[in-house]
Amino acid sequence: MKKAEKYLIEVFEEHGRKMTYADYIDLVLYNEQYGYYSSSNEKIGRKGDFYTTSSLSPFFAKIFAKMFVRLVELGLIKPCFCEIGGGNGQFIHTFLKEWEQLSPHTFKLLQVFVIERSVYHLQLQKQFTNCSIEFLSSIDMLEEGFEGIIFSNELFDAFPVHVIEKRKNLLYEVFVTLNDHHQIVEEKQLLNNEEIIRYLKWQQFNLYENQRMEIPLKMLGFMKQMNKKLRRGLIISIDYGYTNEEWMQPVHRDGSLRGYYKHQFINSPLQYPFQMDLTTHIHIDSYKAMAKELEWQEVIHNKQNEFLIKADILSFLNNHEDTDPFSKVSKDNRAIRSLIMAGGISAGFDVLMHCKGIKLSQSQLFNKNE
């Protein structure tokens, strides 16, 4: 028996052979010794298990650098940037390099914080940086009173979630258990978690028969933590998710919790513990509802491809007569088009931008006249 398997069995035994899905996801993804994000295996890109937008194109980071530089130069935002869950560091590296080229004088004033729970990814990010950065392992380490920009890309989709189901008109919570054969299986118990019950009432969810759904209590708690740290500035969250209306469509009846292992979709989240990524679609409407309760003001909510067009990503296109499809300029132009095409990767992501303690209009954000 491998050490990781033995450890997993020991943890289950300590928990009475049963744990919530949220606890299980936290264990297999973030355990400091064996967790998926703690291992030194490559996770993002062709040799990993999945892709992110920033890993596919540098222009994703460049467009945000261009936007934030302008806001800082206009005096609308302080030159302070915090990225949460930056993965292999490609975004922050490109973002800072572009900022330095666009505005050397504000770059000298720029304070940068990186919050990364994965020790492995933290080491990668440190290799890619080109300025002084304060690296933190938890948002708890960020001092209160932060003023500036808090940014995350595909952060909340990897957060632990609880799982519920409706069977014979009764609601159940789905637990992860260890059976007598040391197999990891699911077990359903009548729902008695008051936080989940309050969430369903808050969002006015009434599951239909045989429907399964993930409940993002950790996401909402993290939003409250961000709010406690931020005095004034911008919060940008980019992720894939569903609205409440979309959650109730029959196509989503089985929920969205799934695994990715060597670029293969794994339907069962209990396969390959510690070895594969687990992810869910976030609850867009509950994110926005919590933002409203925290008195964040919505600046924009767009699909990513629409947002990038508004942010003038087309300005990065180069007119050229190069007929070589493998030249740098040809590859760059294809990368930009891939980010904005209908049905492409960006069409599946939502860009949620809110401000706290400041006033910011879309015209200011996109440098457009009122």
Steps between C-alpha positions, in 0.01 A plus 500: 500500500635841402567757771231734367239223500595399852480861614156542342370195685645630827325837453168330433543284809567813707178654364285198577532380140282785375552861395315765304588549137644839596741336746591230250576753223708710738696190600580361155574838342670697776651263753854630554661158466299315235250750357474539123606865511788420733665248269784597266322355196430748221132588504437778249570475128567223251695286748252556780132423555327818382544840336422849626442811291825660616692184407366513144571864419712782650250757372259406774741644758603788276146634464459515879836671541397760242169560678640522854789726397250746361288491818808561713624783280156664522520482879194275524683204655806478721803321347451185703418161348416168663456177306343200669561146373728586209596145405833469322565876501460568129237768556688700762824478302346632177281749686792663683728498197232678296433749781868589518513563126182708495566714806849482657423780749189331646677162488755636746214582738321171452447274801432138411363220714453139391282269706560135419412199712694253285866486600583356157332785312647755738849386403414528130364851547815612677706398196292711263492833680681816393438728797472491877204284598368396838399134485229384739362151558161620622274802470513515879857626461392803295476805724161664542456836336617384157440756226539402138407204281418144608507269200430131448465281195348154539526515877155407628446204266761311707341583835355216710124461472229307679281274287126443537237294318123476493354149513130411547431865583758502783830689510817309580860603552747279317795389713823321407557183699748215533332159480616173658703419188691828531322638196398866486129525423210740541237487772187713526345628822197719554609861480548656843777753429344832601742703284392309190133534592542876543682519168214328317247739656722801427529408132143365483611164366249220474678203348300272273489125543838322462688827463851534644659835580818638654470758778780764507520588869881535484476751214262722695720482809804598296315799356439618855871463572586708193256765609656514845844560349397752232437859606471650156556377147404241238414132527527302175396135488512301177354152491258267331161460661124484470219733601221361717283469190771301324550275802135394473529392138474121453845487335652590839299255707814308605685810622843604376756338733750313286866415461767571241781251467756537220252711302231236532160570650439271797135471594556356847668743741606206718741355245872568525505666847796738534580450129240704310348844503145543628287788383145634499310779329450785743161643599494833317182632662608420854838667433318813386252484788781476754681787329187709539468409868863606547412831331727446203388699198484305175706659224462230239382146449581366155604184331876510465503531122263800517708656774825463305348666195376791714847523652641543148698180470473547123756779533761226549433359152777565249442571132761307309574337169681204650368184333672270747225362729762407759661845528469681833266767367272236344492301822429815702211600278352150519532505879309828520225378269469176698427706812210690347336258258145388573498151643869524592658457842410853617129452428479261795642744756335784689688817594361645822637837602387689809630805681494589866543849641558655156288600205593356164296497182535276197600802295795557732583132503511474123623853431182595315319832490178521697 
